[in-house]
Amino acid sequence: MSKKDGNLLTIQDLRIEAHDGSEWHEIIHGVDLELKKGEVIGLIGESGAGKSTLGLAAMGFCRAGARISGGSIEFDGMELTNASRADLRALRGSRIAYVAQSAAASFNPAHKLIDQHIEAPLHYKTASKEEAIADGVDLYHRLRLPNPDEIGFRYPHQVSGGQLQRAMTAMAMSCRPDLIIFDEPTTALDVTTQIEVLAAIRDIVEQFDTAAIYITHDLAVVAQMADKIKVLLKGDEVEEAPTEEMLSAPKEDYTKSLWAVRNFRRDEKPRPTDDTKPVISVKNVDAGYGDAQVLHDVSFDIYEGMTVAVVGESGSGKSTTARVITGLLEPMSGEVQFKGEALPPSFRKRDREQLQHAQMIYQMADTALNPRQRISEIIGRPAAFYSGLSGAKLKTRVDELLDLIELEPSIYYDRFPGELSGGQKQRIGIARALAANPEFIICDEVTSALDQLVAEGILRLLDSLQKELKLSYMFITHDLATVRSIADEVVVMQQGRVVEQGSKTQMFKPPHHPYTDLLLSSVPEMDPNWLTQLLETRGDTEDRSSGN
């Protein structure tokens, strides 16, 4: 059928079930999808919509605990729902490839990039080792990786996140597949690196006339990549249309709600004008790792009840600054003060009260929460450590914290992290930080891995908690839409230095430091022509890969 109607991939009335431990229940409810060679379809929707499940099904694959229960998946004339394992293995990696969200977690840290790149061509006997290596280097050139003749001979930890994401795209292209599934490939990247990866992906798809399924929760990103967009909600198809039509005139209310996210704008609070001491002061901090200096004379203040957003691309020093504040990294010079008193440079020398002052919420809740501990243990341990609670009083405190993060205690108290959605896990991370009764919290990219509806809910929760508990936040982010939503003041960092700082109002009004201009201009817009116009403005012939 696919060959007759010109489709490379035809999915009809697809139904997928998952097992919850006691019974099977349907999670994909009769979805259709058609894709021609060289065409890109974007799959969007909130967490649990079925985007990744549908993308993986295009390979004839289901995750453990799931199964295809009905419908048809036809790839270039082959029915995948009843294909043999041998036939499916022959397709995957050769004619259908997959690019995961986190390249850093997907590469084997013990092997060089080029050795991992050539595995598929050698396995499928599409090239000799010498030919596969040469082709890998050629793809690194096409993807504008720095030092393309040499970068493949590095280990994954020796290159940046943006470089790894492009190397994974090159690896997916190694057998020249007809179809690539891109599963949130730029979610965790800063805006400037994201531009490089998006441009590289689009270039490589166009050069080889490759069909692609592009899964994302970022509407502005999918606008740059897709010929058409399909919207999913809880396993159902909401609507599908060509990209420009979908952006300009969505038909369904749910799609319109996706377009309207990020309406949340908190009023900016002015810095205190009296002699109030900042909750946290970073004063003239130099810091680094070994002989490599990363931070250079970094200084800024955070006052009670205020949010300071620290922005900059990967390697700018944002997380290193957070490590210095928490005492995980001792500065070479300078100091961190809490309400005017210097904190010991190492957390090992800080007493319990000093440790209690500053807590942290991490970017990836999946890896930040112990999968073997129940929610009551994850939240209860810091409550017991810092407040000395036990027994009934500890349970009451855990219940109070679950109420604070808007999760019903009777439902979530005894659950494990694996039973929660991404947004719920992030709320547990917030509750764990609150369990210490801190005055200051570092939020490290806490919404970057969440879809836009869930992220907005997390931002609203953080705002309400700040007002209720008079918390101060350092908000590390590469998402300037988040900065607009929640920040009072902004610190812009580049190569370990503060290049600009001031109120949010000042941040978004010119004139800016040239680097701030670069960050602002790199935020994708809901315009299908935005990326093309940006690259033309910056000069499409320049090496877009420098430093990323």
FENRA-V12200 format. One line per field, one symbol per residue. ss: DSSP state (~ for helix, > for strand, _ for the rest). phi: phi as a letter, one per 40 degrees, with the letter a starting at -180 (. if undefined). A space follows every 10 residues. Layout:
BEGIN
ss = ???
phi = ???
END
This chain:
BEGIN
ss = _~~~~___>> >>>>>>>>>_ ___>>>>>>> >>>>>____> >>>>______ ~~~~~~~___ _____>>>>> >>>>>__>>_ ____~~~~~~ ~>___>>>>_ __~~~~____ _>~~~~~~~~ ~~~_____~~ ~~~~~~~~~~ ~~________ ~~~_>~~~__ ~~~~~~~~~~ ~~______>> >>>_______ ~~~~~~~~~~ ~~~~~~~___ >>>>>___~~ ~~~~~__>>> >>>__>>>>> >>~~~~~~__ __~~~~~~~_ __________ _________> >>>>>>>>>_ _>>>>>>>>> >>____>>>> >______~~~ ~~~~~~____ __>>>>>>__ >>____~~~_ _~~~~~~>>> >___~~~~__ ___>~~~~~~ ~~~~~~~___ ~~~~~~~~~~ ~~~~____~~ ~~___>~~~_ _~~~~~~~~~ ~~~~_____> >>>>______ _~~~~~~~~~ ~~~~~~~~~_ _>>>>>>__~ ~~~~~~__>> >>>>__>>>> >>>~~~~___ ___~~~~~~~ ~________~ ~~~~~~~~__ ________
phi = .dcccgccbb bbfcbbbbbc hbacacbbbg cbabaccgcb bcbbicdgch cccccccccg bbcdgbacba gbbbbfgbcc cbccdccccc ccgbbbbbbc cbcccccccc bcdcccccdc dcccfcaccc cccccccccc cccfccfccb cccccdccbc cccccccccc ccccbfccab bcbfcbdccc cccddccccc cccccccbfc cabbcabccc ccccbbcabb bbafgbccaa addcccccac cccccccccc cgccbccccc cdcccdcccb bbbfcbaabg cccbbbfcaa bbcdgbbbcb bicdgchccc ccccccgcbc ccagabbbfg bccdcbcccc ccccccdbbb bccbcdccbc ccbcdccdcc ccccccbgca fccccccccc cccccgbcdc cbdbccdccb cdccccccdc ccccccfcbb bcbcfcbccb cccccccccc ccccccccbf cbbbbcabcc ccdccbccbb bbbafgbcca aicddcdcbc cbcdccdccc cccdbcbdcc cdcccccchc ccccccgb
END
